[in-house]
Amino acid sequence: MRDGRPMHIRDMFEKHRTTFSFEFFPPKTAEGADSLFAEIAALEQLKPTFVSATYGAGGSTRELTRELVVRIKRETSLTPVPHLTCVCQDDRVVGEILEQYAREGITNILALRGDPPAGMEGYDPASDHFEYAAELVKFIREFGEKGNHPDKRGFGIGVAGFPEGHPGCPNRMAEMEHLKAKVDAGADAIITQLFFDNRDLYDFRDRCELAGIKIPIIAGVMPITSVKGMRRMAELALGARYPAPLMRALNRTDGSNEAVRRVGVHWATEQCRDLLDHKAAGIHLYTLNKSTATREIYRTLGVKDSLALA
Ligand code: FAD
């Protein structure tokens, strides 16, 4: 927030050398929401630049995502950024969601294509109104250009980037063209898929520069906190490589959750330290709705909050 108003994503990078943001997913129950808001209260003290809320596959958490974002906006000092996917959704539905967010004072959106819900037989993306995220970015930009948002720049728009490549596009040269298409359509920043080897991020950053992509790249970092969580992430973030030194460190443990968590949080902290050294535009921490690992990362970095890094 700035002067009591939520900040447009473009302004964030003027204010912060490195932005720090946290990602949550919408809880399905009232108890889940209460427990998340207890974690959010702890994380609020770290003064993140923004926090984001995911959108379930095929729009399955449409209402829950909106409720979470609105509650964060009303009850905390944080700037919430909803994720919005366009798979299986038409322009009317997406238009309604944008109108709601504009009314509720939301200033930024992470625009994604999304993946179809698991088990959806015979799904053909070409039958969707928006086939790729670039079309959703254009739609959101035009929504702002028509004067539908109180900020005359319209919504700030983030898009996804994949340092190790998106599993759906084996042609890595074409992939950079697809990313450039999202930027040309109006994206203001890129948030990356999680990765465990910073060299992947630095090479991606260089390839973006060579492709003429000049918007800030926010690095996605996920502290491993359990073996189960790691396996789940390997399924969700398809293509993410678990480097041998990380696997060796995990193999040295007795396999208990506490030992795995210590190795995972240490690894993520080192990633963050190195990203700060390499002047990353931003760091986006996948919190899995818990605050402990994130707080430990700040403590080990020796900083009180994100503003100490601004
Ligand atoms: P796109 O940019 O449309 O790309 C999808 C694929 O199509 C890529 O392989 C791309 O190279 C290819 N492509 C793009 N344009 C063209 C073209 N013109 N011709 C041919 N091929 C093309 N998913 C959710 O469901 N909910 C979430 O909340 C969510 N949050 C995410 C947050 C982050 C930071 C990231 C990195 C991912 C997130 N995802 C989420 C996952 C994401 O939706 C999927 O990985 C999806 O498959 C790709 O989305 P995209 O926006 O990158 O799609």
Residues whose N, C-alpha, C, O or C-beta is under 5 A from the ligand:
A	BS01	FAD	T54 Y55 G56 A57 G58 H83 T85 A111 L112 R113 G114 D115 E131 Y132 A133 A134 A160 G161 H166 G168 C169 E175 H178 I191 T192 Q193
